[in-house]
Every structure is written in structure tokens, then in C-alpha cells.
Amino acid sequence: MNLKRIYKRQLGILAFSFILFQGLTPDAAAQTSRNLSLQEAIQLSIQNSHKLAASGARIQQAIASWDAAKENRLPEVSASGSLLWLNNPNISLKTGKPGNDSSGSTPHVNEAAYAMVNAGIPIYAGGKLKYGIESAKYLKEAAVLDAARDTSAIIYNTIEAYTNLYKAGVTVSVVRENLVQALHRDSVLMRLENNGLLARNDRLKAQLQSSNIEVSLLEVQNNTKLAMINMNLLLGLPEQTELVLDSASFESIPENITLSELEQYSVTNRQDVLALNQREKAANSGILVAKADWYPQVSITGGYIAAYIPHLLTLTNAINAGVGVKYSISSLWKTKTKIAAAKAKLDELQANELQLKDAIKMQVNQSFEGYLLQEQKLPVYQKAVSQAEENYRITKNKFDNDLVNMTNLLDANVLLLQSHINLAVAKADLYLAYHKLLQTAGKLSL
């Protein structure tokens, strides 16, 4: 039988079985049906992903840290002022001449006010400002790459959930179709027994197989319902939404995939590798920030002071400007420890990069072998269906001519059922294995 015809027939049965299954559930009235393509599922999962929302928040934190580092180059301005109430102090003004004491004419002072504005613009800090900004920028870019990696994981998880739901639904349709055929066969065998043409034991064997198929149908229906609930939760849809999937999503799989190309691409372009590279750059900048403590800090300073003491003093237009230099002498013996800690962090990141690249190569090889395995299985399952159909046809003819017993016929029917199920899920498994390979290589994106 043509593979495409088999898939079309099974998809039609799948849609019918979903509708029938919906009608059998107690809360069918509250359920809604929705056609869902794989691309729509991916878009919904990205929109409703809590993990991506957290990744977005981490990006905003990194951007805020970067902005804060850039703001360190802006002027520092502070203002202060006070209004004071005083008692009646004893004030003695000295003129500096011996014997001249003006304490007898002490002004009456019971309040005072002053205000100050100070400003400073850093012009040199040993590179601490420059490299601090660079470090924050690299960490921001690493956060963006982490989000891209999370997006790739969400896309694959959606494809996996979509594929699992598809396989569960197709299994339901195949088992349901087989049950219909088994029940029809049982009715025929019942008539044969009633006419004395079939032993009761053979009829009971057939009915027992029908009962086993019915139990299997209940199990796969339950698995399908759980898979659909999982899919709805992943997409942010109501849990009881009935999803009708699109089989066309599994049709296109590119050929000519080479392991060497995927390995080379993955160790240089995968998002976690790129993010680690950005963190290494940030660590390099961190070393330079630590070394900046060896150098003085130079800034332009300025200020304004005003004061008012009734009956005694009024001060205005007291403006000052200049250059300020600050140097921490203790940095001569403390900075080495900071530099050593920064270098150790860089060494750790570089070692992690080597470890990650080895792990990536192993993951790519595993995914590639898994893809090849699924690719090789598909023609085998296609051949197995043809063999099982021919075997069942021959066995049925022999059974009709009393050349084999009921056990042989039932065994042939089990093989036919299993071959159809295997073929139904093989193409979906191949599609999933291909996208697992893309995700492992860092090439899975929208």
C-alpha cells in the first residue's frame, strides 16, 4: 500500500477519533476544537513561555547594569543645606591686637543658614570606567545569547510535544480501526459457529483478542488526552481544548546533512558557546578594572557656598573650581589579590569553554546517529507493512480454507496492527530526530 495513502487515511481517522473521543468525555460541552499547525504551536509556546519571560527579565537587568556603568562617566552633583536655631552664644571677636577685646559688643545670634553645591566630573580613573562599561556590555550580550538558547530549547520542546501528540493520535486511529475490524470479524465468526462451521474455542480466541484491543484503545486514548493537556499547558491554552494537528508539518526534511559541518558549526556558533565567549571578554575587562586601582583618579571639581547668620555674616558668590586627585596608597599591596581573583575567574571560564566544546561534539554525534537510525528505520517499516499485509492476506485465505487455525490468523492480525503503528510514528520520529540534531548544533530557530 502506498505510504502517502496510508498517512492520509490515518489522519482522516485521527480527526474522526478526536471528535468521537470528545463526544465520549463527560465535559464535552465545555471543550472547544482548534486546528493547530506546528508553526502556530511554536509561536504560542514562545509567547506564553515563563522561562522566556524570566530570560527577558535577566536581559533587562543586564541592560540596566550596562546603563549604570555608562552613567559613572556623568558628573556627580550633590547639594546640601541647613537652617539652624541657636541659643544665645557668648561670642568674643579678637582683632589680633594685644589688649583689644570686643567681647563687650557681642551680636545677638540665634539662627544660621547655609547651602552648598558640589560637582565633580571624572576625567581619568586608570581605565576603570572604560573597562567597567565594556564588561557590562559583554554580560548584556551574554544574557541575550542565553535567551536565544532558551528560545531554541522552547522550540524543540514544542516540536517534541507536537510530535508526541501526533503519534498518540495516530496510534488511537490505528487501534480504533483495528478494533472495528476485529468486531466485524467476531460477528462473522459468531455466524460461522452458529452454523456449525467454527469451533467455539476459535471464536472465543478471536473475542479475547478483540477485548485486548479494546483495552489497548482505552490506554492510548488516555495517553492522548494527557499529551493534549500537556500541549495546551505549553501553549497557554485552556486544558480541555481539543487540538487537531496538521500532518503536513512532518513532510519536509532536508537531505545531505554532514556530521563534520554540524560539528564545526556547533562549537563556534551555538548560543551557549557564544555566551561563554562574551563572559570571557567580560572577565578580561574585569582584570583591567582591577589593575586600574594602581592608578590615581583625577576629576574636575567645582562648588558654590552660601551662608547667612543674622547680625553677623552674609556669604554669597563663593564659587570654587579646580582639579582633584585621589590615590589610594593601600592599592600598592591590595590590588594584586584583586587581579589574581579576576584572572582565576577567566581561567575557570576558559576551562568551561573547553569542557563545553567536548560535550557539544558528543551531543552532536549522538543526535546525528539518532537521526541516521530513524532515517534507516523508515524504509524498513514501509517494507514491514507490505509484508504484514501480504502475510495477513495469505493467512486469511488459508484460514478460510481450513489450512491454519485461529491462533495463526490472530497472530497475523497482531503483526499487521503493530506494523501500521510503527509506520505511522516512524516519520514523526524522523522529523523529531532531525530537529533534535538542529537544536544540538545550535541551528534551530524560528
DABEL-V519683 format. One record per residue. N is the residue number from 1. RES is the residue in one small letter. PSI is psi as a letter, one per 40 degrees, with the letter a starting at -180 (999 if undefined). BURIAL is # if it has 16 or more other ideal C-beta (glycine too) atoms within 10 Angstrom, else .. D_CENTER is the distance of its C-alpha to the mean C-alpha in Angstrom with 1 decimal. Layout:
n=N res=RES psi=PSI burial=BURIAL d_center=D_CENTER
n=N res=RES psi=PSI burial=BURIAL d_center=D_CENTER
This chain:
n=1 res=m psi=i burial=. d_center=41.6
n=2 res=n psi=h burial=. d_center=39.5
n=3 res=l psi=d burial=# d_center=35.7
n=4 res=k psi=d burial=. d_center=34.8
n=5 res=r psi=d burial=. d_center=37.4
n=6 res=i psi=d burial=# d_center=36.0
n=7 res=y psi=d burial=# d_center=32.5
n=8 res=k psi=d burial=. d_center=33.9
n=9 res=r psi=d burial=. d_center=36.1
n=10 res=q psi=d burial=# d_center=33.3
n=11 res=l psi=d burial=# d_center=31.0
n=12 res=g psi=d burial=. d_center=34.0
n=13 res=i psi=d burial=# d_center=34.6
n=14 res=l psi=d burial=# d_center=30.9
n=15 res=a psi=d burial=# d_center=31.1
n=16 res=f psi=d burial=. d_center=34.5
n=17 res=s psi=d burial=# d_center=33.2
n=18 res=f psi=d burial=# d_center=30.4
n=19 res=i psi=d burial=. d_center=33.0
n=20 res=l psi=d burial=. d_center=35.4
n=21 res=f psi=d burial=# d_center=33.0
n=22 res=q psi=d burial=. d_center=32.2
n=23 res=g psi=d burial=. d_center=35.9
n=24 res=l psi=e burial=. d_center=36.3
n=25 res=t psi=i burial=. d_center=33.9
n=26 res=p psi=d burial=. d_center=35.5
n=27 res=d psi=f burial=. d_center=33.3
n=28 res=a psi=d burial=. d_center=33.5
n=29 res=a psi=d burial=. d_center=34.9
n=30 res=a psi=e burial=. d_center=31.7
n=31 res=q psi=i burial=. d_center=29.5
n=32 res=t psi=i burial=. d_center=28.5
n=33 res=s psi=i burial=. d_center=27.8
n=34 res=r psi=h burial=. d_center=25.3
n=35 res=n psi=h burial=. d_center=25.0
n=36 res=l psi=h burial=# d_center=21.5
n=37 res=s psi=i burial=. d_center=20.6
n=38 res=l psi=d burial=# d_center=17.5
n=39 res=q psi=d burial=. d_center=16.8
n=40 res=e psi=d burial=. d_center=17.3
n=41 res=a psi=d burial=# d_center=15.0
n=42 res=i psi=d burial=# d_center=12.1
n=43 res=q psi=d burial=. d_center=13.2
n=44 res=l psi=d burial=# d_center=13.5
n=45 res=s psi=d burial=# d_center=10.2
n=46 res=i psi=d burial=# d_center=8.6
n=47 res=q psi=d burial=. d_center=11.6
n=48 res=n psi=e burial=. d_center=11.3
n=49 res=s psi=h burial=# d_center=7.8
n=50 res=h psi=d burial=. d_center=8.7
n=51 res=k psi=d burial=. d_center=5.5
n=52 res=l psi=d burial=# d_center=5.7
n=53 res=a psi=d burial=. d_center=9.3
n=54 res=a psi=d burial=. d_center=9.3
n=55 res=s psi=d burial=# d_center=7.9
n=56 res=g psi=d burial=. d_center=10.6
n=57 res=a psi=d burial=. d_center=13.0
n=58 res=r psi=d burial=# d_center=12.7
n=59 res=i psi=d burial=# d_center=13.5
n=60 res=q psi=d burial=. d_center=16.4
n=61 res=q psi=d burial=. d_center=17.6
n=62 res=a psi=d burial=# d_center=17.7
n=63 res=i psi=d burial=# d_center=19.5
n=64 res=a psi=d burial=. d_center=21.9
n=65 res=s psi=d burial=# d_center=22.6
n=66 res=w psi=d burial=# d_center=23.4
n=67 res=d psi=d burial=. d_center=25.7
n=68 res=a psi=d burial=. d_center=27.3
n=69 res=a psi=d burial=# d_center=28.1
n=70 res=k psi=d burial=. d_center=29.7
n=71 res=e psi=e burial=. d_center=31.7
n=72 res=n psi=e burial=. d_center=33.4
n=73 res=r psi=e burial=. d_center=35.6
n=74 res=l psi=i burial=. d_center=36.9
n=75 res=p psi=i burial=. d_center=40.3
n=76 res=e psi=h burial=. d_center=40.5
n=77 res=v psi=h burial=. d_center=42.9
n=78 res=s psi=i burial=. d_center=44.3
n=79 res=a psi=i burial=. d_center=47.1
n=80 res=s psi=i burial=. d_center=49.2
n=81 res=g psi=i burial=. d_center=52.4
n=82 res=s psi=i burial=. d_center=54.6
n=83 res=l psi=h burial=. d_center=57.6
n=84 res=l psi=i burial=. d_center=59.8
n=85 res=w psi=h burial=. d_center=62.7
n=86 res=l psi=i burial=. d_center=65.4
n=87 res=n psi=a burial=. d_center=68.5
n=88 res=n psi=g burial=. d_center=71.8
n=89 res=p psi=i burial=. d_center=71.4
n=90 res=n psi=h burial=. d_center=74.4
n=91 res=i psi=h burial=. d_center=74.0
n=92 res=s psi=h burial=. d_center=76.5
n=93 res=l psi=h burial=. d_center=76.3
n=94 res=k psi=h burial=. d_center=77.9
n=95 res=t psi=e burial=. d_center=79.4
n=96 res=g psi=e burial=. d_center=79.7
n=97 res=k psi=h burial=. d_center=83.5
n=98 res=p psi=h burial=. d_center=85.5
n=99 res=g psi=e burial=. d_center=87.0
n=100 res=n psi=h burial=. d_center=85.0
n=101 res=d psi=h burial=. d_center=82.9
n=102 res=s psi=f burial=. d_center=81.7
n=103 res=s psi=e burial=. d_center=80.5
n=104 res=g psi=e burial=. d_center=83.0
n=105 res=s psi=f burial=. d_center=81.2
n=106 res=t psi=h burial=. d_center=77.7
n=107 res=p psi=i burial=. d_center=75.6
n=108 res=h psi=h burial=. d_center=74.1
n=109 res=v psi=h burial=# d_center=70.3
n=110 res=n psi=e burial=. d_center=68.1
n=111 res=e psi=i burial=. d_center=64.8
n=112 res=a psi=i burial=# d_center=62.7
n=113 res=a psi=i burial=. d_center=59.7
n=114 res=y psi=i burial=# d_center=57.6
n=115 res=a psi=i burial=. d_center=54.4
n=116 res=m psi=i burial=. d_center=52.5
n=117 res=v psi=h burial=. d_center=49.7
n=118 res=n psi=i burial=. d_center=48.2
n=119 res=a psi=i burial=# d_center=45.9
n=120 res=g psi=h burial=. d_center=44.5
n=121 res=i psi=h burial=. d_center=42.7
n=122 res=p psi=h burial=# d_center=41.3
n=123 res=i psi=e burial=. d_center=42.5
n=124 res=y psi=h burial=. d_center=41.8
n=125 res=a psi=f burial=# d_center=39.7
n=126 res=g psi=e burial=# d_center=39.8
n=127 res=g psi=e burial=. d_center=36.5
n=128 res=k psi=d burial=# d_center=34.5
n=129 res=l psi=d burial=# d_center=33.5
n=130 res=k psi=d burial=# d_center=32.6
n=131 res=y psi=d burial=# d_center=30.6
n=132 res=g psi=d burial=# d_center=28.9
n=133 res=i psi=d burial=# d_center=27.7
n=134 res=e psi=d burial=# d_center=26.5
n=135 res=s psi=d burial=# d_center=24.6
n=136 res=a psi=d burial=# d_center=22.8
n=137 res=k psi=d burial=# d_center=22.1
n=138 res=y psi=d burial=# d_center=20.5
n=139 res=l psi=d burial=# d_center=18.3
n=140 res=k psi=d burial=# d_center=17.2
n=141 res=e psi=d burial=# d_center=16.4
n=142 res=a psi=d burial=# d_center=14.5
n=143 res=a psi=d burial=# d_center=12.3
n=144 res=v psi=d burial=# d_center=11.9
n=145 res=l psi=d burial=# d_center=11.0
n=146 res=d psi=d burial=# d_center=8.4
n=147 res=a psi=d burial=# d_center=6.7
n=148 res=a psi=d burial=# d_center=7.7
n=149 res=r psi=d burial=# d_center=6.3
n=150 res=d psi=d burial=# d_center=2.6
n=151 res=t psi=d burial=# d_center=4.6
n=152 res=s psi=d burial=# d_center=6.4
n=153 res=a psi=d burial=# d_center=4.8
n=154 res=i psi=d burial=# d_center=4.8
n=155 res=i psi=d burial=# d_center=8.1
n=156 res=y psi=d burial=# d_center=9.4
n=157 res=n psi=d burial=# d_center=9.0
n=158 res=t psi=d burial=# d_center=10.8
n=159 res=i psi=d burial=# d_center=13.3
n=160 res=e psi=d burial=. d_center=13.9
n=161 res=a psi=d burial=# d_center=14.6
n=162 res=y psi=d burial=# d_center=16.7
n=163 res=t psi=d burial=# d_center=18.6
n=164 res=n psi=d burial=# d_center=19.3
n=165 res=l psi=d burial=# d_center=20.7
n=166 res=y psi=d burial=# d_center=22.7
n=167 res=k psi=d burial=# d_center=24.1
n=168 res=a psi=d burial=# d_center=25.0
n=169 res=g psi=d burial=# d_center=26.7
n=170 res=v psi=d burial=# d_center=28.6
n=171 res=t psi=d burial=# d_center=29.7
n=172 res=v psi=d burial=# d_center=31.1
n=173 res=s psi=d burial=# d_center=33.0
n=174 res=v psi=d burial=# d_center=34.5
n=175 res=v psi=d burial=# d_center=35.5
n=176 res=r psi=d burial=# d_center=36.9
n=177 res=e psi=d burial=# d_center=38.9
n=178 res=n psi=d burial=# d_center=40.2
n=179 res=l psi=d burial=# d_center=41.3
n=180 res=v psi=d burial=. d_center=43.2
n=181 res=q psi=d burial=. d_center=44.9
n=182 res=a psi=d burial=# d_center=45.7
n=183 res=l psi=d burial=. d_center=47.2
n=184 res=h psi=d burial=. d_center=49.3
n=185 res=r psi=d burial=# d_center=50.4
n=186 res=d psi=d burial=. d_center=51.4
n=187 res=s psi=d burial=. d_center=53.6
n=188 res=v psi=d burial=. d_center=55.3
n=189 res=l psi=d burial=# d_center=55.9
n=190 res=m psi=d burial=. d_center=57.3
n=191 res=r psi=d burial=. d_center=59.9
n=192 res=l psi=d burial=. d_center=60.8
n=193 res=e psi=d burial=# d_center=61.3
n=194 res=n psi=d burial=. d_center=63.4
n=195 res=n psi=e burial=. d_center=65.5
n=196 res=g psi=e burial=. d_center=66.0
n=197 res=l psi=e burial=. d_center=64.1
n=198 res=l psi=h burial=# d_center=61.2
n=199 res=a psi=i burial=. d_center=61.2
n=200 res=r psi=d burial=. d_center=59.6
n=201 res=n psi=d burial=. d_center=57.6
n=202 res=d psi=d burial=# d_center=55.9
n=203 res=r psi=d burial=# d_center=55.0
n=204 res=l psi=d burial=. d_center=53.5
n=205 res=k psi=d burial=# d_center=51.4
n=206 res=a psi=d burial=# d_center=50.0
n=207 res=q psi=d burial=# d_center=49.3
n=208 res=l psi=d burial=. d_center=47.6
n=209 res=q psi=d burial=# d_center=45.2
n=210 res=s psi=d burial=# d_center=44.6
n=211 res=s psi=d burial=. d_center=43.8
n=212 res=n psi=d burial=. d_center=41.3
n=213 res=i psi=d burial=# d_center=39.7
n=214 res=e psi=d burial=. d_center=39.6
n=215 res=v psi=d burial=. d_center=37.9
n=216 res=s psi=d burial=# d_center=35.3
n=217 res=l psi=d burial=# d_center=34.7
n=218 res=l psi=d burial=. d_center=34.2
n=219 res=e psi=d burial=. d_center=31.6
n=220 res=v psi=d burial=# d_center=29.6
n=221 res=q psi=d burial=# d_center=29.8
n=222 res=n psi=d burial=. d_center=28.4
n=223 res=n psi=d burial=# d_center=25.5
n=224 res=t psi=d burial=# d_center=25.0
n=225 res=k psi=d burial=# d_center=25.0
n=226 res=l psi=d burial=. d_center=22.4
n=227 res=a psi=d burial=# d_center=20.1
n=228 res=m psi=d burial=# d_center=20.7
n=229 res=i psi=d burial=. d_center=20.1
n=230 res=n psi=d burial=. d_center=16.7
n=231 res=m psi=d burial=# d_center=15.9
n=232 res=n psi=d burial=# d_center=17.4
n=233 res=l psi=d burial=. d_center=15.3
n=234 res=l psi=d burial=# d_center=12.1
n=235 res=l psi=e burial=# d_center=13.6
n=236 res=g psi=f burial=. d_center=15.3
n=237 res=l psi=i burial=# d_center=18.7
n=238 res=p psi=i burial=. d_center=21.7
n=239 res=e psi=d burial=. d_center=21.7
n=240 res=q psi=e burial=# d_center=25.0
n=241 res=t psi=h burial=# d_center=24.1
n=242 res=e psi=h burial=# d_center=25.5
n=243 res=l psi=h burial=# d_center=23.4
n=244 res=v psi=h burial=. d_center=25.4
n=245 res=l psi=i burial=# d_center=23.4
n=246 res=d psi=h burial=# d_center=24.4
n=247 res=s psi=e burial=# d_center=25.5
n=248 res=a psi=e burial=. d_center=25.8
n=249 res=s psi=d burial=# d_center=22.0
n=250 res=f psi=e burial=# d_center=23.0
n=251 res=e psi=d burial=. d_center=25.9
n=252 res=s psi=h burial=. d_center=24.9
n=253 res=i psi=h burial=. d_center=23.9
n=254 res=p psi=i burial=. d_center=25.0
n=255 res=e psi=a burial=. d_center=27.4
n=256 res=n psi=f burial=. d_center=28.5
n=257 res=i psi=h burial=# d_center=25.4
n=258 res=t psi=i burial=. d_center=26.6
n=259 res=l psi=d burial=# d_center=25.2
n=260 res=s psi=d burial=. d_center=26.6
n=261 res=e psi=d burial=. d_center=24.9
n=262 res=l psi=d burial=# d_center=21.5
n=263 res=e psi=d burial=# d_center=22.1
n=264 res=q psi=d burial=. d_center=23.5
n=265 res=y psi=d burial=. d_center=20.6
n=266 res=s psi=d burial=# d_center=17.9
n=267 res=v psi=e burial=# d_center=19.6
n=268 res=t psi=e burial=. d_center=20.1
n=269 res=n psi=e burial=. d_center=17.3
n=270 res=r psi=i burial=# d_center=14.1
n=271 res=q psi=d burial=# d_center=11.7
n=272 res=d psi=d burial=# d_center=11.9
n=273 res=v psi=d burial=# d_center=15.7
n=274 res=l psi=d burial=# d_center=16.0
n=275 res=a psi=d burial=# d_center=14.4
n=276 res=l psi=d burial=# d_center=16.8
n=277 res=n psi=d burial=# d_center=19.6
n=278 res=q psi=d burial=# d_center=19.1
n=279 res=r psi=d burial=# d_center=19.3
n=280 res=e psi=d burial=# d_center=22.4
n=281 res=k psi=d burial=# d_center=23.9
n=282 res=a psi=d burial=# d_center=23.4
n=283 res=a psi=d burial=# d_center=25.1
n=284 res=n psi=d burial=# d_center=27.9
n=285 res=s psi=d burial=# d_center=28.4
n=286 res=g psi=d burial=# d_center=28.4
n=287 res=i psi=d burial=# d_center=31.4
n=288 res=l psi=d burial=# d_center=33.2
n=289 res=v psi=d burial=# d_center=32.6
n=290 res=a psi=d burial=# d_center=34.2
n=291 res=k psi=d burial=# d_center=37.1
n=292 res=a psi=e burial=# d_center=37.8
n=293 res=d psi=e burial=# d_center=39.3
n=294 res=w psi=e burial=. d_center=42.3
n=295 res=y psi=i burial=. d_center=43.2
n=296 res=p psi=i burial=. d_center=44.9
n=297 res=q psi=h burial=# d_center=43.3
n=298 res=v psi=h burial=. d_center=45.4
n=299 res=s psi=i burial=# d_center=45.2
n=300 res=i psi=h burial=. d_center=47.5
n=301 res=t psi=i burial=. d_center=48.6
n=302 res=g psi=i burial=# d_center=50.6
n=303 res=g psi=i burial=# d_center=51.8
n=304 res=y psi=h burial=# d_center=54.2
n=305 res=i psi=h burial=. d_center=56.3
n=306 res=a psi=i burial=. d_center=58.5
n=307 res=a psi=i burial=# d_center=60.7
n=308 res=y psi=h burial=. d_center=63.4
n=309 res=i psi=h burial=# d_center=65.9
n=310 res=p psi=h burial=. d_center=68.6
n=311 res=h psi=e burial=. d_center=72.1
n=312 res=l psi=d burial=. d_center=70.9
n=313 res=l psi=h burial=. d_center=68.1
n=314 res=t psi=h burial=. d_center=66.1
n=315 res=l psi=h burial=. d_center=63.6
n=316 res=t psi=i burial=. d_center=61.9
n=317 res=n psi=f burial=. d_center=60.6
n=318 res=a psi=g burial=. d_center=59.7
n=319 res=i psi=h burial=. d_center=57.1
n=320 res=n psi=i burial=. d_center=55.9
n=321 res=a psi=i burial=. d_center=53.9
n=322 res=g psi=a burial=. d_center=53.3
n=323 res=v psi=h burial=. d_center=51.0
n=324 res=g psi=h burial=. d_center=49.4
n=325 res=v psi=h burial=. d_center=48.6
n=326 res=k psi=h burial=. d_center=46.8
n=327 res=y psi=h burial=. d_center=46.6
n=328 res=s psi=h burial=. d_center=45.5
n=329 res=i psi=d burial=. d_center=48.0
n=330 res=s psi=e burial=. d_center=45.9
n=331 res=s psi=d burial=# d_center=43.2
n=332 res=l psi=d burial=. d_center=45.6
n=333 res=w psi=e burial=. d_center=44.9
n=334 res=k psi=d burial=. d_center=41.5
n=335 res=t psi=d burial=# d_center=39.4
n=336 res=k psi=d burial=. d_center=39.6
n=337 res=t psi=d burial=. d_center=37.5
n=338 res=k psi=d burial=# d_center=34.8
n=339 res=i psi=d burial=# d_center=34.7
n=340 res=a psi=d burial=. d_center=34.6
n=341 res=a psi=d burial=. d_center=31.6
n=342 res=a psi=d burial=# d_center=29.8
n=343 res=k psi=d burial=. d_center=30.8
n=344 res=a psi=d burial=. d_center=29.6
n=345 res=k psi=d burial=# d_center=26.1
n=346 res=l psi=d burial=# d_center=26.2
n=347 res=d psi=d burial=. d_center=27.6
n=348 res=e psi=d burial=. d_center=24.8
n=349 res=l psi=d burial=# d_center=22.1
n=350 res=q psi=d burial=. d_center=24.2
n=351 res=a psi=d burial=. d_center=24.6
n=352 res=n psi=d burial=. d_center=20.9
n=353 res=e psi=d burial=# d_center=20.5
n=354 res=l psi=d burial=. d_center=23.2
n=355 res=q psi=d burial=. d_center=21.7
n=356 res=l psi=d burial=. d_center=18.3
n=357 res=k psi=d burial=# d_center=20.2
n=358 res=d psi=d burial=. d_center=22.2
n=359 res=a psi=d burial=. d_center=19.2
n=360 res=i psi=d burial=# d_center=17.7
n=361 res=k psi=d burial=. d_center=21.1
n=362 res=m psi=d burial=. d_center=21.3
n=363 res=q psi=d burial=# d_center=18.0
n=364 res=v psi=d burial=# d_center=19.1
n=365 res=n psi=d burial=. d_center=22.5
n=366 res=q psi=d burial=. d_center=21.4
n=367 res=s psi=d burial=# d_center=19.2
n=368 res=f psi=d burial=# d_center=22.2
n=369 res=e psi=d burial=. d_center=24.7
n=370 res=g psi=d burial=# d_center=22.7
n=371 res=y psi=d burial=# d_center=22.8
n=372 res=l psi=d burial=. d_center=26.5
n=373 res=l psi=d burial=. d_center=27.2
n=374 res=q psi=d burial=# d_center=25.9
n=375 res=e psi=d burial=# d_center=27.7
n=376 res=q psi=d burial=. d_center=30.9
n=377 res=k psi=d burial=# d_center=30.7
n=378 res=l psi=d burial=# d_center=30.8
n=379 res=p psi=d burial=. d_center=34.4
n=380 res=v psi=d burial=. d_center=35.5
n=381 res=y psi=d burial=# d_center=34.3
n=382 res=q psi=d burial=# d_center=36.0
n=383 res=k psi=d burial=. d_center=39.2
n=384 res=a psi=d burial=# d_center=38.9
n=385 res=v psi=d burial=# d_center=38.9
n=386 res=s psi=d burial=. d_center=42.1
n=387 res=q psi=d burial=. d_center=43.6
n=388 res=a psi=d burial=# d_center=42.8
n=389 res=e psi=d burial=# d_center=44.2
n=390 res=e psi=d burial=. d_center=47.4
n=391 res=n psi=d burial=# d_center=47.8
n=392 res=y psi=d burial=# d_center=47.6
n=393 res=r psi=d burial=. d_center=50.0
n=394 res=i psi=d burial=. d_center=52.5
n=395 res=t psi=d burial=# d_center=52.2
n=396 res=k psi=d burial=# d_center=52.7
n=397 res=n psi=d burial=. d_center=55.8
n=398 res=k psi=d burial=. d_center=57.1
n=399 res=f psi=d burial=# d_center=56.5
n=400 res=d psi=d burial=. d_center=58.4
n=401 res=n psi=e burial=. d_center=61.2
n=402 res=d psi=f burial=. d_center=61.2
n=403 res=l psi=d burial=. d_center=60.2
n=404 res=v psi=i burial=# d_center=57.1
n=405 res=n psi=i burial=. d_center=56.3
n=406 res=m psi=d burial=# d_center=53.7
n=407 res=t psi=d burial=. d_center=51.5
n=408 res=n psi=d burial=. d_center=51.2
n=409 res=l psi=d burial=# d_center=50.3
n=410 res=l psi=d burial=# d_center=47.6
n=411 res=d psi=d burial=. d_center=46.1
n=412 res=a psi=d burial=# d_center=46.0
n=413 res=n psi=d burial=# d_center=44.2
n=414 res=v psi=d burial=# d_center=41.6
n=415 res=l psi=d burial=# d_center=41.0
n=416 res=l psi=d burial=# d_center=40.7
n=417 res=l psi=d burial=# d_center=38.2
n=418 res=q psi=d burial=. d_center=36.0
n=419 res=s psi=d burial=# d_center=36.3
n=420 res=h psi=d burial=# d_center=35.2
n=421 res=i psi=d burial=# d_center=32.1
n=422 res=n psi=d burial=# d_center=31.2
n=423 res=l psi=d burial=# d_center=31.6
n=424 res=a psi=d burial=# d_center=29.7
n=425 res=v psi=e burial=# d_center=26.5
n=426 res=a psi=d burial=# d_center=27.1
n=427 res=k psi=d burial=# d_center=26.0
n=428 res=a psi=d burial=# d_center=22.7
n=429 res=d psi=d burial=# d_center=22.1
n=430 res=l psi=d burial=# d_center=23.0
n=431 res=y psi=d burial=# d_center=20.6
n=432 res=l psi=d burial=# d_center=17.7
n=433 res=a psi=d burial=# d_center=18.9
n=434 res=y psi=d burial=# d_center=19.0
n=435 res=h psi=d burial=# d_center=15.4
n=436 res=k psi=d burial=# d_center=14.5
n=437 res=l psi=d burial=# d_center=16.8
n=438 res=l psi=d burial=# d_center=15.2
n=439 res=q psi=d burial=# d_center=11.7
n=440 res=t psi=d burial=# d_center=13.6
n=441 res=a psi=e burial=# d_center=15.7
n=442 res=g psi=f burial=# d_center=13.0
n=443 res=k psi=e burial=. d_center=14.5
n=444 res=l psi=h burial=# d_center=12.2
n=445 res=s psi=i burial=. d_center=11.7
n=446 res=l psi=999 burial=. d_center=13.1
